[in-house]
Amino acid sequence: MDAPTPTSAGGDRSGDSSGGGSRSAGWFGTDPQHHRNGQRGGERDGQQDGHRDAVGRMSGRPFTQIRPVGSGVDRSRTAPDSPAQVPAQRQGPPQAATPTPAPAPPPSPAPEDTSDVGLLRRTMAEIEPIADKVTSHFYALLFLRHPDLRALFPAAMDTQRDRLFKALLTAATHADDTATLAAYLSHLGRGHRKYGTLPEHYPAVGECLIGALSRYAPRSWGPRAESAWVAAYTTISQIMIDAAAEDALRAPASWQAEVVAHDMRTPDIAVVTVRPDQPYPFLAGQYTALETPWWPRVWRHYSFAGAPRSDGLLSFHVKAVPAGWVSNALVHRARPGHVIRLGPPAGSMTVDHSTDNGLLCLGGGTGIAPIKALVEDVAQHGRHRSVQVFYGARRDHDLYDIETMLRMQQSHPWLSVRPVVDDGPGGGLGARLPEAVYEYGPWHTYDAYLSGPPGMIRRGVDTLVDIGIPAHRIRHDSIEELVGARN
């Protein structure tokens, strides 16, 4: 799983991809890569550093017992107090002793949360420092007890391990927020259909999850904690199963799409256009997961580079990144005639057509793709709303789509496009693009959209909040899911 992304749009999404790189563990992750530190039966963590002997001493040093606060029993001391030494004083009338105020008792500790949600969070807190061991052990159990499920996973699973813990953390964090949890899990359940996840896979995942937690959370684990986790997992899996069943009534699990055009814009950026085998409904600003024939069961997420077209074609801007299996295949191997697979559309970085607010758009690198789609969407709706685009790149030649954006600016008087390049004065892409926004404005009547590298988005959000745009009117790619999708 991945953390919820209420305002996200493009980028590498784990809601789809990590939502289920596999069948049984599909909702634990999507981007599968190799098991590092894959200890299958590693030493249990969380043991105490020292050992107490029978008389309550720590090995090698005396142990002074501390009695409960407010028990009315004097604290024991290692030596009795000696009488106070009163210095000699000048003779005079006797003076009344000034009473010494009693020290204020320390505050009582907060009562421990023993609810089911509290038990879930205690387990998560205990395994957080050893998340790699827990997730590796989970997959070891899954593939040992259910070897038939191994074929559902990609060969390499580095990212898969990380996404399992994020999924558990998300579920535990929102266990008492029914609406948020249901929306999040329903999205994952629908997205898992493309991985072939079936209802009968979920019990196997739950069994191995409980096995891994019970091994690595000895301090918080017990009959009540196990009962809480079984109940939570039962709820989680049922929401996902029901959402998938409902989605199956109206949409396919995935789409086959033939590559019809492949345009190299730079040595490592291509615009790939495909024709789906059946109608593909989506909204401008959304994204989907792509699988290539060269790397089966390995999915990556890309934003649509345009609004829906009458001919049904879809375009994506893809940058080949180091060690990027899918991106390198799409840029350097895919050609017209090849067939790739698409997952369902997802994402909420879409235009609100019920308002006349302007659009302030920041696109960095290939993050300009969903921004271009938003501009086309505004144009198709025919309402003249101000759209201000800041297009960032590291060098001039990295502005690979600037000619397209400038032509759109000439056609639409309500559109303004401003390139922001690293080589100019001011610093790198992550800092310069958001800071360029300070030079214009005001922006208090605008809705903001950001798409690009994680660092740019983080700084961009801070900048937009500082200049007065409310957080609920700022939409952007999920930062957690961007890593690995595009530079």
C-alpha positions in Angstrom: 0.0 0.0 0.0 1.0 3.6 -0.1 0.0 6.6 1.7 -3.2 8.2 0.6 -2.8 10.9 -2.0 -5.9 13.1 -2.0 -4.4 15.8 -4.2 -2.1 13.8 -6.5 -2.0 13.4 -10.2 0.8 12.0 -12.2 4.1 10.4 -11.3 4.9 6.9 -10.3 2.0 5.8 -8.2 2.0 3.0 -5.8 -1.7 3.2 -5.3 -1.8 1.3 -8.5 1.6 -0.1 -8.9 2.5 -0.7 -5.3 -1.1 -1.4 -4.7 -0.4 -4.7 -6.1 2.8 -5.8 -7.8 1.5 -9.2 -7.3 -1.6 -11.1 -6.6 -1.5 -12.1 -3.0 0.8 -9.3 -1.9 -0.4 -7.0 -4.6 -1.8 -4.5 -2.3 1.5 -4.4 -0.5 3.4 -3.1 -3.4 3.7 -2.8 -7.2 7.2 -1.9 -8.1 8.9 -5.2 -7.7 12.6 -5.5 -7.5 15.2 -7.7 -5.7 15.3 -8.8 -2.1 18.2 -7.2 -0.3 19.0 -8.5 3.1 16.5 -11.2 2.5 17.0 -13.1 5.8 14.4 -15.7 6.0 14.8 -16.6 9.6 16.8 -13.8 11.0 17.5 -13.2 14.7 14.6 -11.7 16.6 15.1 -8.0 17.3 13.9 -6.1 20.3 15.8 -8.1 23.0 16.9 -6.2 26.1 20.5 -5.1 26.3 21.1 -6.5 29.7 19.9 -9.4 31.8 18.4 -9.1 35.3 19.5 -11.6 37.9 17.2 -13.1 40.6 17.7 -10.2 43.1 16.8 -7.5 40.6 20.3 -6.3 39.6 21.6 -5.4 36.2 24.7 -7.5 35.5 27.8 -5.9 36.8 26.3 -2.9 38.8 23.9 -2.3 41.7 20.2 -1.8 40.9 18.2 0.7 42.8 14.5 0.0 42.7 12.2 3.0 42.0 8.8 2.7 43.7 5.7 4.1 42.1 5.0 7.8 42.4 2.4 8.6 45.1 2.7 5.2 46.9 3.4 6.9 50.3 6.6 4.9 50.7 9.9 6.7 51.1 12.3 6.2 48.3 15.1 3.8 49.3 18.6 5.3 49.2 22.0 3.7 48.9 23.2 5.5 52.0 21.4 7.3 54.9 21.3 11.0 54.9 23.8 12.7 57.2 22.7 15.5 59.4 22.8 18.9 57.9 25.9 20.9 58.8 24.8 24.3 60.1 27.5 26.9 60.0 28.2 28.9 63.2 26.0 32.0 63.4 26.0 35.2 65.5 24.0 35.0 68.7 20.6 36.6 68.5 16.9 36.2 69.0 15.6 32.8 67.8 14.3 32.9 64.3 11.3 31.0 63.0 12.4 28.3 60.5 11.2 28.9 57.0 9.3 25.8 55.8 10.7 24.1 52.8 8.1 23.7 50.1 7.4 20.1 49.2 8.5 19.3 45.6 5.6 19.0 43.1 5.0 15.4 42.2 5.9 14.5 38.6 3.0 14.2 36.2 1.3 10.8 36.0 2.1 9.0 32.7 -0.7 9.0 30.1 -2.8 5.9 30.2 -1.9 3.3 27.7 -4.2 3.0 24.7 -5.5 -0.6 24.8 -8.0 -0.2 22.0 -7.6 -2.3 18.9 -6.3 0.8 17.0 -3.8 1.4 19.8 -2.6 -2.2 19.6 -2.1 -1.9 15.9 -0.1 1.3 16.3 2.0 -0.2 19.1 3.0 -3.1 16.8 3.8 -0.8 14.0 6.0 1.4 16.2 7.9 -1.7 17.4 8.6 -3.0 13.9 9.4 0.3 12.3 13.2 0.2 13.1 13.4 -3.3 11.6 10.9 -2.9 8.7 13.3 -4.6 6.2 13.6 -7.7 8.3 9.8 -7.9 8.8 9.0 -7.5 5.1 11.7 -9.9 4.0 10.4 -12.5 6.5 6.9 -12.0 5.2 7.8 -12.8 1.7 9.9 -15.7 2.7 6.9 -17.2 4.5 4.6 -16.4 1.6 6.8 -18.1 -1.0 7.6 -21.0 1.2 4.1 -21.8 2.3 2.4 -20.8 -1.0 5.0 -21.4 -3.8 2.4 -21.2 -6.5 2.1 -17.4 -5.7 5.7 -16.7 -6.5 5.0 -16.7 -10.2 2.7 -13.8 -9.7 5.6 -11.6 -8.6 8.3 -10.0 -10.7 11.8 -11.5 -10.4 13.2 -8.5 -8.4 11.6 -7.1 -5.4 13.6 -4.3 -3.7 10.8 -1.7 -3.8 8.2 -4.3 -3.0 9.7 -4.7 0.5 9.5 -1.0 1.3 5.9 -0.7 0.0 4.7 -3.5 2.3 5.7 -1.5 5.4 4.2 1.7 4.0 1.0 -0.2 3.3 0.8 -1.5 6.9 1.6 1.9 8.3 -1.1 3.5 6.2 -3.7 1.0 7.3 -2.7 1.2 11.0 -2.6 5.0 10.9 -6.1 5.3 9.4 -7.7 2.4 11.1 -10.1 4.6 13.0 -10.9 6.8 10.0 -13.4 4.6 8.2 -14.1 6.9 5.3 -10.5 7.6 4.4 -9.5 3.9 4.8 -12.4 2.7 2.7 -11.7 5.2 -0.1 -8.0 4.3 -0.1 -8.5 0.5 0.0 -11.3 0.6 -2.7 -8.8 2.3 -5.0 -6.2 -0.3 -4.3 -8.7 -3.1 -4.8 -9.7 -1.8 -8.2 -6.1 -1.3 -9.2 -5.1 -4.8 -8.2 -7.3 -6.3 -10.8 -4.6 -5.7 -13.5 -2.3 -7.9 -11.4 -4.7 -10.8 -11.4 -5.4 -10.6 -7.7 -8.2 -13.0 -6.7 -10.2 -13.3 -3.5 -8.6 -16.6 -2.6 -5.1 -14.9 -2.5 -6.0 -12.7 0.4 -6.1 -15.4 3.2 -2.6 -16.5 2.3 -1.3 -12.9 2.6 -3.0 -12.5 5.9 -1.6 -15.7 7.3 2.0 -14.7 6.4 1.5 -11.2 7.7 0.5 -12.4 11.1 3.4 -14.8 11.1 5.9 -12.0 10.4 4.5 -9.6 12.9 4.3 -12.2 15.7 8.0 -13.0 15.2 9.3 -9.5 15.1 7.0 -7.7 17.6 7.5 -9.7 20.8 6.9 -6.7 23.2 3.5 -5.7 21.8 2.3 -9.1 20.5 -0.2 -11.2 22.4 -3.6 -12.7 22.0 -5.3 -9.3 22.0 -2.9 -7.8 19.4 -3.2 -10.9 17.2 -7.0 -10.6 17.4 -6.8 -6.9 16.5 -4.6 -7.6 13.5 -6.8 -10.4 12.3 -9.9 -8.2 12.5 -8.1 -5.3 10.7 -6.8 -7.5 7.9 -10.2 -9.1 7.4 -11.8 -5.6 7.0 -9.0 -4.5 4.7 -9.2 -7.5 2.4 -13.0 -7.5 2.3 -13.1 -3.8 1.2 -10.6 -4.5 -1.6 -12.4 -7.7 -2.7 -15.7 -5.9 -2.9 -14.3 -2.9 -4.7 -12.7 -5.2 -7.3 -15.9 -7.2 -7.8 -17.9 -4.0 -8.3 -15.3 -2.6 -10.8 -15.4 -5.8 -12.8 -19.0 -5.1 -13.7 -18.1 -2.0 -15.7 -14.5 -2.0 -16.7 -11.8 -4.5 -17.8 -8.9 -5.3 -15.5 -6.4 -3.9 -18.1 -6.2 -2.7 -21.7 -3.9 -3.8 -24.5 -2.5 -0.8 -26.4 -0.6 -0.7 -29.6 2.2 1.8 -30.0 1.3 3.9 -33.1 4.0 6.6 -32.7 7.4 7.0 -31.0 8.9 10.5 -31.1 12.4 10.9 -29.6 12.6 14.5 -28.3 16.0 14.2 -26.7 18.5 11.3 -26.4 16.6 10.1 -23.3 13.0 11.5 -23.6 10.4 10.0 -25.9 6.7 10.8 -26.6 5.0 7.5 -26.9 1.5 7.4 -28.4 -0.7 4.3 -28.2 -4.1 3.1 -29.3 -6.1 1.1 -26.7 -7.9 -2.0 -27.8 -11.2 -0.6 -26.4 -12.5 2.7 -25.1 -10.3 4.1 -22.3 -12.1 6.7 -20.2 -9.9 9.2 -18.2 -9.7 12.8 -17.1 -6.9 15.3 -18.0 -4.4 15.4 -15.2 -4.7 11.7 -14.3 -2.2 8.9 -14.7 -2.1 5.1 -15.4 0.3 2.2 -14.9 2.2 0.8 -17.9 3.6 -2.7 -18.4 5.9 -3.6 -21.3 6.4 -7.0 -23.0 10.1 -7.0 -22.0 9.5 -6.9 -18.3 6.3 -8.8 -17.4 4.6 -7.9 -14.1 6.8 -4.8 -13.7 4.6 -1.7 -13.8 5.4 2.0 -13.7 3.1 5.0 -13.6 2.9 7.8 -16.2 0.6 10.8 -16.6 -1.4 11.3 -19.7 0.2 14.0 -21.8 -3.1 15.3 -23.2 -6.8 15.6 -22.6 -9.1 12.9 -24.0 -9.1 12.8 -27.8 -11.8 12.0 -30.3 -9.6 9.4 -31.9 -9.0 7.6 -28.6 -5.2 7.9 -28.8 -3.2 8.3 -25.6 0.3 9.9 -25.3 2.9 9.7 -22.6 6.2 11.5 -22.0 8.8 9.1 -20.8 12.4 9.8 -19.7 14.8 6.9 -19.5 16.3 6.9 -16.0 19.2 4.9 -14.7 18.2 1.3 -13.9 14.7 2.1 -15.0 13.4 -1.1 -16.5 10.1 0.2 -17.9 11.3 3.7 -18.8 14.4 2.4 -20.8 12.2 -0.1 -22.6 9.7 2.5 -23.6 12.3 5.0 -24.7 14.9 2.7 -26.4 13.0 -0.5 -27.4 9.4 0.3 -28.0 8.5 1.1 -31.6 5.2 1.3 -33.6 3.5 -2.1 -33.7 4.6 -3.2 -30.2 1.8 -3.8 -27.7 2.0 -2.6 -24.0 -0.6 -3.0 -21.3 -2.4 -0.2 -19.4 -4.0 -0.3 -15.9 -7.0 1.8 -15.0 -6.8 5.6 -14.8 -6.3 7.1 -11.4 -5.5 10.5 -9.8 -7.2 13.6 -8.6 -5.0 16.4 -10.2 -7.9 17.4 -12.4 -9.6 20.8 -13.2 -12.6 21.9 -11.2 -14.8 23.3 -14.0 -17.4 24.5 -11.5 -15.2 27.5 -10.6 -13.7 30.5 -12.5 -10.4 30.3 -10.5 -7.3 30.7 -12.5 -4.8 27.8 -12.8 -1.2 28.3 -11.6 0.8 25.3 -13.0 4.4 24.4 -12.2 5.8 21.6 -14.4 9.4 20.4 -14.1 11.0 18.1 -16.7 8.6 15.5 -18.0 6.2 16.8 -15.4 5.0 19.2 -18.1 3.0 16.3 -19.6 -0.1 16.5 -17.2 0.2 20.3 -17.2 -0.2 20.2 -21.0 -3.3 18.0 -20.5 -4.8 20.5 -18.1 -4.3 23.4 -20.6 -6.0 21.3 -23.3 -8.9 20.5 -20.9 -9.5 24.2 -20.2 -9.4 24.9 -23.9 -11.9 22.2 -24.7 -14.4 23.5 -22.1 -14.4 26.9 -23.8 -14.2 29.0 -20.6 -11.7 31.8 -20.6 -9.8 31.2 -17.4 -6.4 32.5 -16.7 -3.8 29.7 -16.9 -0.2 30.6 -15.9 2.4 27.8 -16.7 5.9 27.8 -15.3 7.9 25.2 -17.2 11.2 24.2 -15.6 14.2 22.3 -16.9 17.9 21.9 -16.1 19.2 23.2 -19.4 17.7 24.8 -22.5 17.6 21.7 -24.5 15.7 19.9 -21.8 12.7 22.1 -22.6 11.8 19.4 -25.1 8.1 20.5 -25.3 8.5 24.2 -25.2 7.5 24.7 -28.9 4.2 22.9 -28.3 3.5 25.1 -25.2 4.4 28.3 -27.0 2.0 27.4 -29.9 -0.7 26.8 -27.4 0.0 30.2 -25.9 -0.4 31.9 -29.3 -3.8 30.2 -29.8 -5.1 31.0 -26.3 -4.8 34.6 -25.0 -5.7 33.4 -21.5 -2.6 31.2 -21.4 0.9 32.4 -20.4 4.0 30.1 -20.5 7.2 31.0 -18.8 10.3 28.8 -19.1 12.6 28.6 -16.1 16.1 27.1 -16.7 18.9 26.1 -14.4 21.5 27.7 -16.5 19.9 31.0 -15.9 20.7 33.0 -12.7 19.3 31.6 -9.5 20.2 27.9 -9.0 18.8 24.5 -9.7 15.5 23.3 -10.9 14.2 22.3 -7.5 14.7 25.8 -6.1 14.4 28.1 -9.2 11.0 27.0 -10.4 9.0 27.7 -7.2 10.9 30.8 -6.5 10.2 32.2 -10.0 6.5 32.3 -8.9 7.4 35.0 -6.4 8.1 37.4 -9.3 4.5 37.4 -10.5 1.0 37.3 -9.0 -0.9 37.8 -6.9 -2.2 34.2 -6.8 -4.8 34.2 -4.1 -7.6 33.6 -6.7 -5.8 30.7 -8.4 -5.8 26.9 -8.0 -2.3 25.5 -8.1 -1.0 22.3 -9.8 2.5 20.9 -9.5 4.1 18.0 -11.4 7.8 17.1 -11.5 10.7 15.9 -9.3 9.9 15.4 -5.6 12.2 18.1 -4.4 10.6 20.7 -6.7 7.1 19.7 -5.4 8.1 19.9 -1.8 9.6 23.4 -2.2 6.8 24.4 -4.5 4.1 23.6 -2.0 6.0 25.6 0.7 6.2 28.5 -1.7 2.6 28.4 -2.7 1.4 28.3 0.9 3.7 31.2 1.8 2.2 33.4 -0.9 -1.3 32.7 0.4 -2.8 29.8 -1.6 -4.7 27.5 0.7 -3.4 24.0 1.0 -6.7 22.5 -0.2 -6.3 24.3 -3.5 -2.8 22.9 -4.2 -2.8 19.6 -6.2 0.3 17.6 -7.0 1.8 14.3 -7.7 2.3 11.9 -4.8 5.8 12.6 -3.6 6.3 9.0 -2.3 5.4 7.5 -5.6 7.3 9.9 -7.8 10.7 8.3 -7.1 11.6 6.1 -10.0 8.9 7.3 -12.3 10.6 10.3 -13.8 13.6 12.5 -13.0 
